Amino acid sequence: MLDPELLEILVCPETKTRVQLADAALLERVNRAIAGSRLTNRAGQKVVETIDGGLVREDGRLLYPIRDGIPVMLIDEALPLDGLG
């Protein structure tokens, strides 16, 4: 679980808007897309490793993955949520 104090200070590195924890349903959809080789990150690389959690940008368009309890707040590592099944 992510420390609530850390969550309060984290923002999207691109837009500087707030992020919130992804809910279980969204994580399931993201991990299904990863397992089906249907998800690429902002850098255009296919995502092959499932995620433990995620931080969704305020506008709901991007998810920053959490792996091994660590938020990956890199623009190129963000996962676009547009068109996610």
Buried (B, 14 or more C-beta within 10 A) or exposed (E): EBEEEEBEEBBBEEBEEBBEBBEEEBBEBBBBBBEEEEBEBBEEEEBEEBBBBBBBBBEEEBBBBBBEEEBBBEBEBBBEBEEBE
